[in-house]
Amino acid sequence: LLMHQMMHHQEPMRFSDIRKAIPDISQKVLTSTLLTSKLRNLEADGFLVRKVYAEVPPHTEYTLTPRAHSFMAACRPMVDWAIDNFVAIMKDRGRTSARR
């Protein structure tokens, strides 16, 4: 989801941009180590570049690498399938929950 959101931005994203791009995640989760660790893992794996600006106030920008873009291109058919089948899956999930 994070990389998918970043794919739609031509310019680097600041942490606040990422937070706004994923509205269904609470502020607490976003600012916790969860998102920070995900960003650090993506950086360590070569999927994004993190640039820290030593300004007042300091800020950090994140940019996807060519590796991330090629990965997302490979994932595109799976994302399309998930979007096409989401409603039916949620309907089935609701029926299963009702039977329990």
Secondary structure, DSSP 8 states (H G I E B T S, - for coil): -HHHHHHT-SS-EEHHHHHHH-TTS-HHHHHSHHHHHHHHHHHHTTSEEEEEE-SSS-EEEEEE-HHHHHHHHHHHHHHHHHHHHHHHHHHHHHHHHHH-
